[in-house]
Amino acid sequence: MKIIKKKVYVPLAVDFLHAGHINILKTAKKYGDVIVGLLSDEAIANYKTIPILKYKNRELLVKNLKYVSKVIPQQSEDYTFNLNKIRPDFLVHGDDWKYDNRKKIRSKVITILKKWNGKLIEPKYTKNISSSKIRSKIFEIATLPQNRVSRLKRLMTSKKIVRILESHNSLTGLIIENLKVEKNNIYTEFDGMWSSSLTDSATKGKPDNSSLDFSSRISSLNDMMDVTTKPLVFDADNGGQLEHLPFLIRSLERSGVSAIIMEDKIGLKKNSLFKNQSGTQQDKPKIFAKKIKKICLSRQSNDFLVIARIESFIVGKGLKDALSRAVIYSKAGADAILIHSKEKTPAEIFSFAKEFKKSKYFVPLVSVPSTYSKVYEKDLIRNGFKLVIYANQLLRAAYPAMQNAAKTILEKTRAFEIDKKIIPIKEIINLIKND
């Protein structure tokens, strides 16, 4: 007589294995055959940062454990689909979800299991895991260029919109790395950093006209990469000479950069937000397309993204020209299109998005809401935008704060009056990890 073993469902995310995971799986194995529901990037992105490792790597890690009979994907934070499909006799999950923003998910799981008299088993959270060792291991894995390069592409696949913030030094990089905001039991964070030619030039006291060469910018960029793990998008202005692009791409990938954004203008750069754009010229679409093709051929990883920035609205050429260019750039291999605008509302870019979505050459859209800052991310999502770049806000916030502090010290001939308005030195010291 064939003995039918009980089915045990274990949902896991798993970036790398630690004692807590093994404890859960050992416990689960006591009740029957263990089916691991491995959460996809999309499922994890709904409640925390996506794992460093890709799904296939995590799957390989888990399926080779002796406690595991089978691994299946769990595509949602909601367990309903997998539970109704498998109808497990037991579900095993650590008791930590009783106390965090997953309480509602837990309650729903209990209700579903009752339909077939399934039981929830909750081993106690493993307390003796060294959090400092875990942080160190995550940092070590995350900063490997091959892992870092791919993260932006994975984020764009996993999230409704990817949120990027300008970073002009290591300190601003650490702000982006560590800041999380909780709202309605959901944590939000910035997904990555924007290396802006404008803010890089400004911090060096140089004009935003490509006076600061790429080698200087990459040197500063590497300082940020040393202390952060999140993906970085590089602002390359017009990319420079076609023949030089392979060397730039090689340097960026070696540093772990995830994407390059290149604008279709030629000649001495004039910032696109200046009202007077007289003398500004766009590149011919087919010539600019050659730059896109050159990058695609030069990159070592297809996960390194090429984003084409269209300046048609900036120079007054209008919608038809922008759409024509978008198709040419997409056909050349652009992974996304940044449609730029200096209007005070997003109407212009939304009109572009509406028409471009009809094209078979549609690729994800990127927005830089510097002038139309009232736009909400939900409206960008609704109009087909996948990436939003807050391109200069940290530098703009820092300058008046530093100027006010300096002025107050001069006026009062001491620093006491400004102390209450600035961060304590202890917090700055604690921001820099020593472990």
Sequence and secondary structure as in RCSB ss.txt:
>XXXX:A:sequence
MKIIKKKVYVPLAVDFLHAGHINILKTAKKYGDVIVGLLSDEAIANYKTIPILKYKNRELLVKNLKYVSKVIPQQ
SEDYTFNLNKIRPDFLVHGDDWKYDNRKKIRSKVITILKKWNGKLIEPKYTKNISSSKIRSKIFEIATLPQNRVS
RLKRLMTSKKIVRILESHNSLTGLIIENLKVEKNNIYTEFDGMWSSSLTDSATKGKPDNSSLDFSSRISSLNDMM
DVTTKPLVFDADNGGQLEHLPFLIRSLERSGVSAIIMEDKIGLKKNSLFKNQSGTQQDKPKIFAKKIKKICLSRQ
SNDFLVIARIESFIVGKGLKDALSRAVIYSKAGADAILIHSKEKTPAEIFSFAKEFKKSKYFVPLVSVPSTYSKV
YEKDLIRNGFKLVIYANQLLRAAYPAMQNAAKTILEKTRAFEIDKKIIPIKEIINLIKND
>XXXX:A:secstr
      EEEEEE  SS  HHHHHHHHHHHTTSEEEEEEE HHHHHTTS   SS HHHHHHHHHTSTT SEEEEE 
SSS HHHHHHH  SEEE  GGGGSSTTHHHHHHHHHHHGGGT EEE       S HHHHHHHHHHHHTSHHHHHH
HHHHHHHHSS EEEEE  SHHHHHHHHH EEEETTEEEE  EEEE HHHHHHHTT  TTT S HHHHHHHHHHHH
HH  S EEEE TT S GGGHHHHHHHHHHHT  EEEEESEESS   TT S  TT EE  HHHHHHHHHHHHHH S
 TTSEEEEEE TTTTT  HHHHHHHHHHHHHHT SEEEE   SSSTHHHHHHHHHHTTSTT   EEE  SS TT 
 HHHHHHTTEEEEEE SHHHHHHHHHHHHHHHHHHHHTSSHHHHTTS  HHHHHHHS   
